[in-house]
Amino acid sequence: MFHLEEGVTRRVARSLLALTTAAVVTFGVAACGSSDDSSGSSGGSDGGGAAAVQTSDDVSGKKVILLTVTPQCDYCARATRAFEETAKRAGLVVEKKITNYDAAEQADQVNQAIAQRPDAIAYWPADATASIPSLNRMKAARVPVIVTNSSPGERYSDLFNAFTGPNDTRLGELAAEGLIRGLEEKNGRAEGNIFVVGGQPGSPPAIQRLEGFERTLAERAPGIRIVGNQPGNWDQTQATTAADGLFTANAGKNIVGVYAQADNMAAGVIVSAKRKGLDPRRLVIVGGNCQPEGLRNIRSGEQYSSVLQSPLDDGRLAAEAVVNVLSGRDQEHNDYLPAEVIVRENLATCAEGVG
Amino acid sequence: MNIAKLARDNRASLLRIALLLALVLYFSANRAGFLDTGNLFSLMQAFALLGLVAFGLSVTMIAGEFDLSVGAMVAVAGIIAIKAGGSGAAAGLAVAVAFGLGVGILNGLLTVGLGVSSLVVTVGTQIMLTGLAYGLAGGQTVSYENFQVAADVDQVIATIFSPRSLVAIAAGVLVWLLLRCTRLGRDIIATGSSREAAAAAGARTRTAVVVSFAISGTFAALAGALLAFSLLSAAPTTGGDLLLQAVSAAILGGVALAGGIGGMAGVAVGALTLTALNNGLSFIGASDAAISISNGLLLLAVVTISAGGPARLAELVRARIRRPATS
């Protein structure tokens, strides 16, 4: 015979009610922050930019899961927004999963995305090196995959349908062109000692940009010597610290220029130069990515150049590639973003690319 | 059988299970496919990392101590496993786990030997391990070329499990047995309840502390090594917020920060609750920020309710209503 004491039952029931209420409040908050993308197939009613995707009827209603990285990174947020807008104009239903550059979390998100049986996955790897097992799983599940922004490399190109994003080697080459042009303009000749503040060590963009940069200098300006290289990890504060060390270590070497692999890191280099009593306008500081910091500093003359890398193009190209793959249209396997050297004269191109 | 007594004795456990079920019901009601085997596999893969780390950390908490170095251990053990795994993943795994065991024992010996707070000791080891991770990896992500290893550690077993998640479950069962069925386990619990009383009663308090740190270090290293083989890479930045997640899982699971209270079944429910919450929110497309806020709110809600918050609030309200009006 079971006996339930009224008091105990009431207390347990009250606690359960309280827990359920807490859970509902908690989920309510989450729901406030959740994307409503799954209901968002606009069917191309907004004509702006729709010309880029002309196959909306072919893919309308198909589901694409976008695995992307943190919106706290301005570039990432703009690229993600551009992807969603382009995809929705084409009639795709977009679901989004975000990670703060946590490769383990993203691997779990890939498992979940496969379980949701989407028509395609757009995949921005949190860490391209750690993406291979996930790419293998998506391929085994026969889900079309568009890798965006960070390529795991040509060696693994059979694991995905297409890559869209920057050609980082080319971005490095253009940064070198900017440096050469700046030194010729300011010093009359492209020679002297420089140092590099790089992105996250080991990450494909950091490696490939440096390769392109060094190759171009070797071919076109062998008088420019790289006397130091420290990581800034795509972060302005860390770049400032790295530049502090490099300016100090090379105090007697008459540094004439700096290559920071992104504009926010170039801003860190500028802070460091000022701390050391150096006038950034007398140096040739070149960056990349067309970030707001770059726009501001090129306009003020403290940074010489950047390299066009538009987050809007980045997101748009990925969504267009999804549409092309799903509708059976031709899609280049490596679909690179437009890139060019940005100096004060063509800053408008940069501003337009950033959006 | 008296259900009332059973409910009274296990009120907290029932509440924790009810919360987990409420989460599962909510997500499955709101989005088809949440309970599909593919998604449950994904959920268990997340549990494989969090659960294993939380089980180890919880043992130190039950012993009245705290291991702040588990996140850094996950990172460095992954790098060690890959670096030492050139001749085979098993060798890399063994070296990484031995390293975790060694650092765990060191944490325990320093804590009991110096008589200082384990918070201080493990802050030191955490910093040291992070530095070691950056040094070993040269500040880079290190990669492993044997693709078969990733397929092996993550292969699907019985629809929703993998070797990684089964290892985590087995680790939890082992510690459950240790705490429930051995004298050493009882010593660990007694040490966390009251070290002086436990020592006076003949418990081996120093051994209990050292063993609890050894378990914590070993489990974190095992989790890090298995994660590295799963991703075929390891980075010094891995495990950044894992410590907070593991502490949350332990507290959600009923482990008391003051020590002496808690068990592995509760920690398993706590870890599953967090993974279900994160998995479910990800499933419905919640933002990163919303997931973090929900994690924090859930923890606060459970702690408040466990501490009798609603009852105290009701008492306050009743007292307010009964208070005679003053002119």
Interface residues (C-beta under 8 A of the other chain):
Chain A: F2 H3 L4 E5 V8 T9 R11 V12 R14 S15 L16 A18 L19 T20 A22 A23 V24 V25 T26 F27 V29 A30 A31 C32 G33 S34 S35 D36 D37 S38 T70 P71 E95 K96 K97 I98 T99 N100 Y101 D102 A103 A104 E105 A107 D108 Q109 N111 Q112 I114 A115 Q116 R117 D127 T129 A130 I132 P133 N136 R137 Q200 P201 G202 S203 P231
Chain B: M1 N2 I3 A4 A7 R8 R11 L14 L15 A18 L19 A22 L23 Y26 G33 D36 T37 G38 N39 F41 S42 Q45 A46 L49 A137 G138 G139 Q140 T141 V142 S143 F147 A150 A151 D154 L227 S230 L231 L232 S233 A235 T237 T238 G240 D241 L277 N279 L281 S282 F283 I284 G285 A286 S287 D288 A289 A290 I291 I293 S294 L297 L298 A301 V302 T304 I305 P310 A311
